[in-house]
Amino acid sequence: MSNIHHPDTDTLAALVAPYRKTGVTKRSEENIRQSVEELLTQMTLEEKIGQMSQCADSEFSFGADIEAGPTEVLVREGRVGSILGAFNSHRTFDLQKLAVEQSRLGIPLFFNADVIHGYQTIFPIPLGWASSWNIEQIREACVIAAREATASGITYNHGPMVDISRDARWGRVMEGAGEDPYLGSLIARAQVEGFQGDSLFSEETLIACLKHFVAYGASEAGRDYNTVDISEWMLRNIYLPPFQAGLEAGSASVMNAFNFYNGVPIAGNRFILNDLLRKELGFDGMLISDYGAIDEIYVHGAARDRKEAARLSLDASMDIEMVTQLYEQHLPALVTEGKIQIEQIDAAVRRILTYKYEIGLMDDPFRYIRPEKEAEYHFNAEHLQASLELARRSIVLLKNERRILPLPQEGLLQGDMTLALIGPFADSKDLLGAWQFSRYKEETVTLREGLQAKGIADATLLYAQGSGVNEVIAGGIEQAVKTAREADVIVLALGEDSEMSGEAASRMDISIPAPQQRLAEELVKLGKPIVLVLTNGRPLVLDWYEQHVDAIVETWFLGSQAGHAIADVLLGDYNPSGKLTMSFPKHLGQTPIYYNRFNTGRPVTEENRDEKYISKYLDGPNDPLYPFGYGLSYAHFTYSALKLDRDIIKQGESITVRATVTNTGNMAGEETVQMYIQDLYGSTVRPVKELKGFRKVHLQPGQSTGVEFTITEQDLKFCNAALEWVAEPGEFKVFVGTSSVDVLERTFELI
């Protein structure tokens, strides 16, 4: 059962019960097709456009305010087919009842929400859970999120976000899997499979929506909603693969990106949405605009007026307009004028109605409103345990000088040593991050609470806030220094608040805010061991901390059980195993920075780094502070005996790669063994490394194991200048190691 009882559960359950149906079974595809066609013949043009329209109904803001009629009026008149943000199950019941009983045709509503990293039980932000490299647990997190959301009547998710992100200034990096197309594709597939399950007819599965199609992660200067200008070659090699993986997993919906492509805003870009997405990739699901994106075609300056924007979007095969009303206002006249065809509208409505039948809404409109399941599922012990386990795996140990971690738990419990817990995140519940709407925020476990739950007494666990996230606290630093002087070790909890990442949260300066920096500088002067615990939604510039503190623990926004997960790692009850999926720059000026870069004609090498006319900075290195795939452990893993079963392969053949991994430390731990490939030359330039596989191994101290990978022709393919996926003959390197940098290597040839 959930930790918090809602007294109105029984009341709502009693209201809904008479409307629920029994014995409803999944219809066949042919039955759905016939039913949709029959319903289409009964619909007026206005009712069809209503199915293509969505309105917002929430106390949360998803974007700029939009002028629209009252939700009840729109629903009653059949002018909307879906509602965004009606999180309250009483509200979803009332609106669904209105649609079914008072609109002319009684077509039920979709209820849409952004379920990004949990619904009521919150999991680590996606950039955090990607750092677990644990595909199964990510999938399970999405299963749980769908289970909780659908119990409240939510049927259509605005997620997952599968954009490739290379610029840490962009606030939305927290929503995705990072910079790598291979790992991003695996995680995209897992999220779609988790949300949608084996069947969308199940009352506990949720329509997934891949966003933002496509290349939104390449926004110039990391600024949200900004220009993107990339080649189709780059599009296909880097940004498209996670979407392809999500589509192959059966995602029922796709959402457009806010940017333009080749000068045409994607909400009205026929090449991207119709030719590429629908025709080439075979997507026949629902295409939904992002918030106000059709209107923004006009704002971009790519349409003469909003009527023209509506026409462009429909021509691009956009099915659902999110919250603005351009379709309602302008499509009827465009049909009358012959500028669009009724068949285009029918095609959109056909896709929408098909999924309303597919998920069982047309036969049982109230099947997803289950107050009794809300009480059972929301924030229950099983879901919280899953959140805790994924949170532990998402933590990345960035530095551990002199092996200061794990902290001596026995000494802390017995009072033989004292710990000063200092910083704005030392006892903060702001550990959930952006894009969550949980009613259980106050149940979030703080770091201080997590340490106290281990049995550490207040006399041993000293505390001072020191500063706010962005504000100076009068006397705060002085109090923090005084507290720290009494301690043997300082745990300094710094970072970003949840409003500093996410949508519309781009930052020019991705360092830790000045009030926290000043606090850290004063504490460092004490000369005591310092463990930095980070709470943040993006890679930060940490070079000063790398030089001045003993240990750095990257915890992201870990979700509902954050404090317990961090305490487990700090005290050694869990050995950290997370690996970065975005590179951390050494300096802001390096951004965007990513491991799978291309060599220039004048690359930096060990031999030429002191020369002038090469591709480098005058005032710092090209390399990141912490590279992709990096993450330390309390164990120590060494790699040896990298071997290939053959040096030459032909088209269609494969190579087996073997390496030995040994735990040479004194603590058991999990290692993510990573395999990268470099195509040494090709018809186009190729990345210096590309992730092509990974394996997880758990080793006891002194234990060794062999790890095996198979390289096939598919692993060697890329999109060439003619936009063909090919594996070209030539020489390759294979790398196996603990990160994208720390690797063993061998060469082979494809003939």
C-alpha positions in Angstrom: 0.0 0.0 0.0 1.1 3.6 -0.5 2.5 5.6 2.3 -0.1 8.3 2.2 -3.8 7.4 2.3 -6.2 9.5 0.2 -9.6 9.6 2.1 -11.5 10.4 -1.1 -10.3 7.1 -2.8 -13.4 5.2 -1.8 -15.7 8.1 -2.8 -14.2 8.3 -6.3 -14.2 4.6 -6.7 -17.9 4.5 -5.9 -18.5 7.2 -8.5 -16.5 5.5 -11.2 -17.7 1.9 -10.6 -21.1 2.2 -12.4 -19.3 3.4 -15.5 -16.7 0.6 -15.7 -17.5 -2.2 -18.1 -16.6 -5.9 -17.8 -15.8 -8.5 -20.4 -14.3 -6.0 -22.8 -11.8 -7.7 -25.1 -9.1 -6.4 -27.5 -10.5 -5.9 -31.0 -8.8 -7.2 -34.0 -7.0 -4.9 -36.4 -9.7 -5.4 -39.1 -12.5 -4.7 -36.6 -10.8 -1.5 -35.5 -10.3 -0.5 -39.1 -14.0 -1.0 -40.0 -15.2 0.8 -36.8 -12.9 3.8 -37.5 -14.2 4.1 -41.1 -17.8 3.9 -39.9 -17.3 6.5 -37.3 -15.5 8.8 -39.8 -18.6 8.8 -42.0 -20.7 10.1 -39.0 -18.4 13.0 -38.2 -18.7 16.6 -39.3 -15.6 18.5 -40.3 -15.6 20.4 -37.1 -15.8 17.1 -35.1 -12.8 15.7 -37.0 -10.8 18.8 -36.3 -11.8 18.5 -32.7 -10.1 15.1 -32.5 -7.0 16.8 -33.8 -7.0 19.5 -31.1 -5.8 19.4 -27.6 -6.3 21.8 -24.7 -4.4 22.2 -21.4 -6.1 21.8 -18.1 -3.6 22.0 -15.3 -2.3 24.2 -12.6 1.2 23.5 -14.0 2.6 25.7 -16.8 3.9 23.8 -19.8 4.7 26.9 -21.8 3.3 30.4 -22.6 -0.3 31.0 -21.7 -2.7 30.1 -24.6 -6.1 31.7 -25.1 -8.7 29.0 -25.3 -12.3 28.5 -24.3 -13.2 26.8 -21.0 -12.2 23.1 -21.0 -15.8 22.0 -20.3 -17.2 23.9 -23.2 -14.5 22.5 -25.6 -15.2 19.0 -24.5 -19.0 19.2 -24.5 -18.9 20.6 -28.1 -16.5 18.0 -29.3 -13.8 20.5 -30.0 -11.0 18.6 -28.4 -9.8 15.0 -28.5 -7.2 15.1 -25.8 -6.4 17.0 -22.6 -3.0 17.9 -21.4 -2.1 17.9 -17.7 -5.4 16.8 -16.0 -3.4 15.0 -13.2 -6.3 14.8 -10.7 -8.3 11.6 -11.2 -11.5 13.4 -10.2 -10.8 15.8 -13.0 -10.1 13.0 -15.6 -13.4 11.3 -14.5 -15.4 14.5 -14.8 -14.0 15.4 -18.2 -14.3 11.9 -19.6 -17.9 11.7 -18.4 -18.6 15.1 -20.1 -17.1 13.8 -23.4 -18.9 10.5 -23.4 -22.3 11.8 -22.3 -22.6 15.3 -23.7 -20.6 15.5 -26.9 -22.6 14.5 -29.9 -20.7 11.4 -30.8 -19.5 10.5 -27.3 -15.9 10.0 -28.4 -13.7 9.5 -25.3 -10.7 11.8 -24.6 -7.0 10.9 -24.4 -5.4 12.3 -21.2 -1.9 13.4 -21.8 1.0 14.1 -19.4 4.8 14.4 -19.4 5.8 11.3 -17.5 9.5 11.6 -17.8 11.1 9.9 -14.8 8.2 8.6 -12.8 4.7 9.7 -12.0 4.3 9.7 -8.2 7.3 7.6 -7.3 10.1 9.6 -8.8 13.2 7.9 -10.3 16.5 9.5 -11.2 16.4 12.0 -14.0 17.0 10.3 -17.4 20.6 11.6 -17.7 21.1 10.1 -14.2 19.5 6.7 -14.9 21.4 6.5 -18.2 24.6 6.6 -16.1 23.5 3.2 -14.7 24.0 1.7 -18.1 21.3 -0.8 -16.8 18.8 -1.2 -19.6 16.6 -3.6 -17.7 16.2 -1.3 -14.6 15.5 1.7 -16.9 12.8 -0.3 -18.6 11.3 -1.3 -15.3 11.3 2.3 -14.1 9.1 3.1 -17.1 6.8 0.1 -16.4 6.3 1.5 -12.9 5.7 5.0 -14.2 3.1 3.7 -16.6 1.4 1.7 -13.9 1.1 4.7 -11.6 0.1 7.2 -14.3 -2.6 5.0 -15.9 -4.2 4.4 -12.5 -5.0 8.1 -12.6 -6.5 8.0 -16.0 -3.4 9.1 -18.0 -3.3 7.3 -21.3 -0.8 9.2 -23.5 2.7 10.1 -22.4 4.7 13.0 -23.8 7.9 11.0 -23.5 10.5 9.6 -23.7 12.9 12.3 -24.9 15.5 10.6 -27.0 17.5 13.6 -28.2 21.3 13.3 -28.4 22.8 16.0 -26.2 26.3 17.3 -26.6 26.1 20.8 -25.1 25.7 20.9 -21.3 24.4 24.5 -21.4 21.2 23.1 -22.8 18.8 22.5 -19.9 17.1 19.6 -21.4 20.1 17.4 -21.3 18.6 16.1 -18.0 15.7 14.5 -20.0 17.9 12.4 -22.3 20.5 9.7 -22.3 23.5 11.9 -23.2 25.8 12.1 -26.2 26.1 8.6 -27.6 23.7 7.3 -30.4 24.4 3.6 -29.6 23.6 3.8 -25.9 20.8 6.4 -26.6 19.2 3.9 -28.9 19.2 1.1 -26.4 17.7 3.3 -23.8 15.1 4.7 -26.2 14.0 1.2 -27.0 13.8 0.2 -23.3 11.7 3.3 -22.4 9.2 2.6 -25.2 9.0 -1.0 -24.2 8.6 -0.1 -20.6 5.8 2.5 -21.1 3.9 0.5 -23.8 4.5 -3.0 -22.5 3.4 -6.0 -24.5 0.0 -4.5 -25.4 -1.4 -1.0 -25.4 -4.8 -2.7 -24.5 -3.5 -3.3 -21.0 -4.9 -0.8 -18.5 -1.4 -0.4 -17.1 0.4 0.6 -20.2 0.9 4.1 -21.6 1.2 5.4 -25.1 4.8 6.5 -25.7 5.8 9.5 -27.7 9.3 9.9 -29.0 10.5 13.5 -28.8 11.8 15.8 -30.2 11.9 14.8 -33.8 14.6 15.6 -34.7 18.0 17.1 -33.7 16.6 19.4 -31.0 19.7 18.5 -28.9 21.9 20.4 -31.4 20.4 23.8 -30.5 23.0 26.5 -31.1 24.8 27.7 -28.0 22.8 25.3 -25.9 19.9 27.7 -25.9 16.4 26.2 -25.7 14.2 26.7 -28.8 17.2 28.0 -30.7 18.3 27.4 -34.3 19.7 24.0 -35.4 21.7 23.8 -38.6 23.2 20.4 -39.4 23.7 18.3 -42.5 21.5 15.3 -43.4 24.7 13.2 -43.1 25.1 14.3 -39.4 21.3 13.9 -38.9 21.4 10.3 -39.9 24.6 9.3 -38.2 24.1 11.0 -34.9 20.6 12.2 -34.1 18.3 9.8 -35.9 19.3 6.4 -34.5 17.6 6.7 -31.1 14.3 7.6 -32.9 14.7 4.7 -35.2 15.2 2.4 -32.2 12.1 3.8 -30.5 10.0 3.3 -33.7 11.2 -0.2 -34.1 10.0 -0.8 -30.5 6.6 0.3 -31.7 6.2 3.8 -30.3 2.7 4.9 -31.0 3.4 8.6 -31.1 6.1 11.1 -32.1 6.4 14.8 -31.2 8.1 17.4 -33.4 11.2 19.4 -32.3 10.9 23.2 -31.9 13.9 23.9 -34.2 14.0 24.2 -38.0 15.7 22.0 -40.5 17.1 23.4 -43.7 15.3 26.6 -42.8 11.8 25.1 -42.3 10.4 24.8 -38.8 9.9 21.1 -38.2 6.2 21.5 -37.2 5.7 22.3 -40.8 8.6 20.5 -42.4 7.2 18.0 -44.9 10.6 16.4 -45.6 11.2 15.6 -41.9 7.7 14.6 -40.8 6.2 13.1 -43.9 9.0 12.0 -46.2 11.5 10.9 -43.6 9.4 9.9 -40.6 6.3 8.5 -42.3 7.4 7.2 -45.7 11.0 6.2 -45.1 10.8 5.1 -41.5 7.3 3.7 -41.8 5.7 5.5 -38.9 1.9 5.3 -39.0 1.2 6.5 -35.5 0.1 9.8 -34.1 2.2 12.8 -34.7 1.7 15.6 -32.2 3.0 19.1 -32.2 5.0 20.3 -29.2 3.4 23.1 -27.1 2.4 25.8 -29.5 4.8 24.7 -32.2 2.3 25.1 -35.1 1.7 28.7 -34.1 5.5 29.2 -33.9 5.9 28.4 -37.6 4.4 31.9 -38.1 6.6 33.4 -35.3 9.7 31.9 -36.9 8.8 33.9 -40.0 8.3 30.8 -42.2 4.6 31.4 -42.9 2.7 34.5 -44.0 0.2 34.2 -41.3 -1.2 31.6 -38.8 -3.6 30.2 -41.4 -0.6 29.4 -43.6 1.1 27.8 -40.6 -1.9 25.5 -40.1 -1.7 24.5 -43.7 2.0 23.8 -43.6 1.6 21.6 -40.5 -1.2 19.5 -41.9 0.7 19.2 -45.2 3.6 17.8 -43.2 1.1 15.2 -41.7 0.8 16.7 -38.2 -2.2 14.9 -36.5 -2.6 16.7 -33.2 -2.1 20.4 -32.3 -1.0 20.8 -28.8 -3.0 23.6 -27.0 -3.1 26.3 -29.7 -6.2 26.4 -31.9 -5.0 27.1 -35.4 -6.4 23.9 -36.7 -9.9 24.8 -35.4 -9.6 28.3 -36.6 -8.3 27.8 -40.1 -8.7 24.2 -41.4 -12.4 24.6 -42.4 -11.6 27.6 -44.6 -8.6 25.9 -46.1 -10.8 23.0 -47.0 -13.3 25.3 -48.6 -10.6 27.1 -50.5 -9.2 23.8 -51.8 -5.8 24.5 -50.2 -6.0 21.3 -48.2 -8.0 18.1 -48.9 -10.5 16.5 -46.6 -8.5 13.2 -47.1 -5.6 14.8 -45.2 -7.9 15.5 -42.2 -9.4 12.0 -42.5 -5.9 10.4 -42.4 -5.1 12.3 -39.2 -8.3 11.4 -37.5 -8.1 7.8 -38.6 -4.7 7.5 -36.8 -6.1 9.1 -33.6 -9.3 7.0 -33.5 -7.4 3.8 -34.3 -5.4 4.3 -31.0 -8.5 5.2 -29.1 -9.9 1.8 -30.1 -6.5 0.1 -29.7 -6.2 1.1 -26.0 -9.8 0.1 -25.3 -11.2 3.7 -24.7 -14.0 3.4 -27.3 -15.4 0.3 -25.6 -14.6 1.2 -21.9 -14.0 5.0 -21.6 -13.4 4.9 -17.9 -11.1 1.8 -17.8 -8.0 3.9 -16.9 -9.6 5.8 -14.0 -8.9 3.4 -11.1 -8.8 5.1 -7.7 -8.3 1.8 -5.9 -5.2 1.2 -8.0 -4.0 4.7 -7.2 -4.1 3.9 -3.6 -2.3 0.6 -4.2 0.4 1.8 -6.7 1.2 5.4 -5.9 4.5 5.6 -4.0 4.2 2.1 -2.7 7.1 0.2 -1.1 7.9 -2.0 -4.1 8.1 1.1 -6.4 10.2 3.0 -3.9 12.6 0.1 -3.7 12.9 0.1 -7.5 13.6 3.8 -7.4 16.3 3.3 -4.7 18.0 0.5 -6.6 18.2 2.6 -9.8 19.3 5.7 -7.8 22.2 3.7 -6.4 23.3 2.6 -9.8 23.0 6.1 -11.3 25.6 7.6 -8.9 29.0 8.2 -10.5 32.2 8.5 -8.5 34.3 11.1 -10.2 37.2 11.3 -7.8 38.4 9.4 -4.7 41.8 10.7 -3.7 43.6 8.7 -1.0 40.5 6.5 -1.0 38.7 8.7 1.4 35.5 6.9 0.4 33.8 4.9 1.6 33.6 6.7 5.0 34.3 4.6 8.0 30.8 3.7 9.0 31.8 1.9 12.2 33.7 5.0 13.4 30.7 7.2 12.7 28.3 4.9 14.5 30.5 4.5 17.5 31.2 8.3 17.7 35.0 7.8 17.1 34.8 10.4 14.3 32.6 13.3 13.3 31.1 14.3 10.0 30.2 17.9 9.0 27.4 17.8 6.5 27.4 21.3 4.9 25.7 23.0 1.9 22.3 23.9 0.5 21.7 20.2 -0.5 22.7 18.7 2.8 19.1 18.7 4.1 17.2 19.7 1.0 14.2 17.8 -0.5 14.9 19.4 -3.8 16.3 16.1 -5.1 13.6 15.2 -7.7 14.7 17.5 -10.6 12.6 19.0 -13.3 9.7 17.3 -15.2 8.0 15.6 -12.3 4.6 16.3 -10.8 4.6 14.1 -7.7 2.2 14.8 -4.8 4.8 13.2 -2.6 7.6 15.8 -2.8 7.7 16.2 1.0 8.4 12.5 1.3 11.7 12.9 -0.6 14.5 11.5 1.6 17.2 14.1 2.1 20.9 13.4 2.4 20.9 14.2 6.1 17.9 11.9 6.6 19.7 9.1 4.7 22.7 9.4 6.9 20.6 9.5 10.1 18.7 6.4 8.9 22.1 4.6 9.0 22.1 5.2 12.8 24.6 8.1 12.8 23.7 10.3 15.8 23.4 14.1 15.7 26.4 14.4 18.0 28.4 12.8 15.2 26.6 14.2 12.2 27.1 18.0 12.4 25.1 20.2 10.0 25.2 23.7 8.6 23.5 25.0 5.5 26.2 27.5 4.7 24.6 29.2 1.7 21.5 29.0 -0.5 21.8 27.6 -4.0 22.0 31.1 -5.5 21.8 33.3 -2.4 24.2 34.2 0.3 22.9 33.4 3.8 23.8 36.1 6.4 26.4 34.5 8.7 26.0 31.2 6.8 29.7 30.7 5.8 30.9 31.7 9.3 28.5 29.1 10.9 29.6 26.5 8.4 33.3 27.0 9.0 32.7 26.9 12.8 30.8 23.6 12.4 33.4 22.1 10.0 36.2 22.9 12.4 34.7 20.4 14.9 34.6 17.6 12.3 37.1 15.0 11.0 35.6 14.9 7.5 33.4 17.4 5.6 30.7 16.3 3.2 29.9 19.3 1.0 26.5 19.0 -0.7 26.4 21.5 -3.6 24.8 21.9 -7.0 21.8 23.2 -9.0 18.2 23.5 -7.8 15.6 21.7 -9.9 14.7 25.0 -11.8 18.2 25.3 -13.1 17.8 22.5 -15.6 15.0 21.2 -17.7 13.0 23.0 -20.4 13.7 26.8 -20.7 16.6 26.4 -18.2 19.7 26.9 -20.4 22.7 28.3 -18.6 25.6 30.4 -20.0 27.7 29.5 -17.0 27.6 25.8 -16.0 29.7 26.2 -12.9 28.5 25.9 -9.3 26.8 29.2 -8.4 29.0 31.9 -6.7 27.5 31.7 -3.2 28.3 28.0 -3.0 31.7 28.5 -4.6 32.6 31.0 -1.8 31.4 28.5 0.8 33.6 25.8 -0.7 36.7 28.1 -0.8 36.4 28.9 2.9 36.0 25.3 3.8 39.0 24.2 1.8 41.1 26.6 3.8 40.6 24.4 6.9 42.7 21.7 5.3 40.3 18.9 6.3 39.2 16.0 4.0 36.3 17.1 1.8 33.8 14.9 -0.1 31.8 16.9 -2.7 28.3 15.5 -3.3 26.7 17.0 -6.4 23.0 17.5 -7.1 22.5 18.7 -10.7 20.8 18.1 -14.0 23.7 18.5 -16.4 27.5 18.2 -16.5 29.2 21.1 -14.6 32.6 22.7 -14.8 34.4 21.1 -11.9 38.0 21.8 -12.5 38.5 23.8 -9.3 36.9 21.1 -7.2 39.0 18.4 -9.0 42.0 20.3 -7.7 40.9 21.2 -4.2 38.6 18.4 -2.8 39.4 14.8 -2.0 36.4 13.1 -3.5 33.6 14.0 -5.9 30.3 12.1 -6.1 27.9 12.9 -8.9 24.4 12.1 -7.8 22.3 14.1 -10.3 18.6 14.4 -9.2 18.1 10.9 -7.8 14.4 11.0 -7.0 12.2 9.9 -4.1 14.9 7.8 -2.3 17.8 10.1 -3.1 19.1 10.4 0.5 19.1 6.7 1.1 21.0 6.0 -2.2 23.7 8.6 -1.5 24.2 7.4 2.1 24.5 3.8 0.9 27.4 4.9 -1.4 29.1 7.3 1.0 29.2 4.6 3.7 30.1 1.7 1.5 26.9 -0.2 1.7 26.8 0.1 -2.1 29.8 0.3 -4.3 29.3 3.0 -7.0 29.2 1.6 -10.5 27.8 4.5 -12.6 29.5 5.7 -15.8 29.1 9.1 -17.4 27.0 9.4 -20.6 28.0 13.0 -21.2 31.5 14.4 -21.1 32.3 17.0 -18.4 34.2 19.9 -19.8 37.3 21.2 -18.1 36.3 24.7 -19.1 33.1 26.2 -20.3 34.8 27.3 -23.6 35.1 23.6 -24.6 31.4 23.1 -25.0 29.9 21.4 -26.9 32.3 18.5 -26.1 31.8 14.8 -26.8 34.0 11.7 -27.1 32.9 10.5 -30.6 34.4 13.6 -32.3 36.0 13.6 -35.8 39.7 14.2 -36.4 40.4 17.5 -38.1 43.1 17.8 -40.8 45.3 19.1 -38.0 44.5 17.0 -35.0 46.3 17.3 -31.6 48.7 14.4 -30.8 51.2 13.8 -28.0 54.0 14.7 -30.5 52.6 17.9 -31.8 50.7 19.4 -28.9 53.3 22.2 -28.5 53.1 23.3 -32.1 51.0 26.3 -33.1 49.1 25.5 -36.2 46.9 22.6 -35.0 43.4 22.4 -33.8 43.7 23.4 -30.1 43.1 26.2 -27.6 45.9 28.5 -26.5 44.8 28.4 -22.9 43.8 24.9 -22.2 43.4 21.3 -23.4 41.0 19.8 -25.9 40.2 16.9 -23.6 37.3 17.0 -21.1 37.8 16.8 -17.4 35.8 13.6 -17.2 35.2 11.7 -20.4 32.2 9.7 -21.7 32.1 6.3 -20.0 34.1 7.4 -17.0 33.3 6.4 -13.4 35.3 5.1 -10.5 34.6 2.3 -8.1 35.7 1.3 -4.6 37.0 -1.7 -6.3 39.8 -1.4 -8.8 39.5 -3.1 -12.2 42.4 -3.9 -14.5 42.2 -5.1 -18.1 44.5 -7.5 -19.9 44.8 -10.0 -22.7 42.7 -8.3 -25.3 42.5 -10.8 -28.2 40.7 -11.2 -31.5 39.9 -14.6 -33.0 40.9 -13.3 -36.4 42.5 -10.2 -37.9 40.7 -10.1 -41.2 37.0 -10.6 -42.0 34.9 -10.5 -45.1 31.5 -9.0 -45.6 29.0 -11.0 -43.6 31.5 -12.5 -41.2 32.2 -11.6 -37.6 35.1 -11.2 -35.1 35.1 -12.4 -31.5 36.8 -10.0 -29.1 38.0 -11.3 -25.7 39.5 -9.5 -22.8 40.2 -10.3 -19.2 39.0 -8.1 -16.3 40.4 -8.5 -12.8 39.3 -6.9 -9.6 42.6 -6.0 -8.0 40.9 -4.0 -5.2 39.8 -5.2 -1.7 36.0 -4.7 -2.3 33.5 -6.5 -4.5 32.2 -4.3 -7.3 30.4 -4.1 -10.7 32.3 -2.9 -13.7 30.8 -1.8 -17.1 33.2 -3.1 -19.7 33.0 -1.0 -22.8 33.9 -1.8 -26.4 34.5 1.0 -29.0 35.4 0.8 -32.7 37.3 3.2 -34.9 37.0 3.1 -38.7 40.5 4.4 -39.6 39.5 5.7 -43.0 36.4 5.8 -45.1 34.7 7.6 -47.9 33.7 10.2 -45.3 35.5 11.1 -42.1 34.8 8.8 -39.2 34.7 9.3 -35.4 37.8 8.7 -33.4 35.8 6.1 -31.3 32.2 4.8 -31.3 30.6 2.8 -28.6 29.5 -0.5 -30.0 28.9 -2.7 -27.0 29.2 -3.1 -23.2 29.0 -5.8 -20.6 28.5 -5.7 -16.9 30.5 -7.9 -14.7 30.5 -8.3 -10.9 33.8 -9.4 -9.4 34.9 -10.3 -5.9 38.4 -9.0 -4.7 41.1 -10.9 -6.7 38.6 -12.4 -9.1 39.1 -12.4 -12.9 36.6 -13.0 -15.7 36.7 -13.2 -19.4 34.5 -10.8 -21.3 33.5 -11.4 -24.9 32.1 -9.3 -27.7 31.1 -10.1 -31.2 31.7 -7.6 -34.0 29.5 -8.0 -37.0 29.3 -6.1 -40.3 26.4 -4.2 -38.8 28.7 -2.7 -36.2 30.9 -1.3 -38.9 28.1 0.5 -40.9 27.6 4.2 -41.2 25.8 6.7 -43.4 28.0 7.7 -46.2 27.9 10.9 -48.3 25.3 9.3 -50.6 23.2 8.7 -47.4 23.6 5.0 -47.7 24.2 2.7 -44.7 27.4 0.8 -45.7 30.3 -1.1 -44.1 33.3 -0.1 -46.2 36.4 -2.3 -46.6 39.4 -1.0 -44.6 41.3 -1.0 -41.4 39.6 -0.7 -37.9 40.6 -0.5 -34.3 38.7 -2.1 -31.5 39.1 -0.8 -28.0 38.0 -2.4 -24.7 38.2 -0.7 -21.4 36.7 1.1 -18.4 35.9 4.3 -20.2 36.2 5.9 -23.7 39.7 6.9 -22.8 41.2 4.2 -20.6 41.3 1.2 -23.1 43.3 -1.6 -24.6 43.3 -1.7 -28.4 43.8 -4.1 -31.4 43.5 -3.7 -35.1 41.6 -5.7 -37.8 40.6 -5.4 -41.4 37.4 -5.8 -43.4 38.0 -6.9 -46.9 
